Each structure stands twice: as C-alpha cells, then as structure tokens.
Amino acid sequence: MTIFDIAIIGINMIALKQIEIGLYSAISIYIINKIIESIAEGINFTKMIFIVSDKYEEISKEISDKLGRGSTAINATGMYKETSRKILWCVASKGEIAKIREIANKIDNKSFMSIFNAREVYGMGFKKIN
C-alpha cells in the first residue's frame, strides 16, 4: 500500500509539477502509516534479548538489580566449538534494551547478543492475563 501511495505521489509531482504538495503528502502518508502500525502492533511493544556469555550469572544479577527484570538461563550447546554453555533470555521494554546491552557489554565485552521483537508478552511486569 505504501508503494502504491508513493507511486501516486510521484506521478502527481511529475504531472502537476507541485513538489511542495507532493512532499506534504509523503509526510502525511508516513505519519498515517506509523499510526496504523502502532495500532496494529500495540503501544506496549516489547523486545526479547538472548545473551551468550560465560559471565551470564553476573549479567543476570546486574539486570535484576538495576532494572528489576528477571532473566532465564537456558542450557545450550555451541556447535562451532561443541561446548555446553548457558544462554541468558530476557524480555524487556524497548527503552530497557539499551541498558541491558550496556550491562552485558560492561561485564563481558565479548558477549554475543541477539534482539527480537516480541508482539505480545503477558505476566509479571507486562500485560495481565484476564
């Protein structure tokens, strides 16, 4: 739909030679798409972060102490070196992710992190289940 909107704006800008109106139209379409996206995805958008580090216990404690967020250590096997290790899994708000990255990097600058979007999160610290 956005591509279709951009095509219409582009054709109008070329045909009518009114660049200013086209730019205003593009801005309004962008804003409308962001509003629709926030309605569809929800305002309380959360993230999941997986942290691979040998210092997972220290990172988990710091996340708990500084942010009040819980985390879970998951048993895993690294296939590159075939070593057993723990992966730290944490769900947090968008704003807390930067703090978690900072904590993990400060404790272990060799940690590996992967961040995912979480559409719906229910439970303590998030949405309540009705």
Buried (B, 14 or more C-beta within 10 A) or exposed (E): EEEEBBEEBEEBBEEEEEEEEBEEBBEEBEEEEEEEEEEEEEEEBBBBBBBBBEBBEBBBEBBEEEBEBBBEBEEEEEEEEEEEBBBBBBBBBEEBBEBBBEBBBEBBEEBEBEBEEBEEBEEEEBEEEE
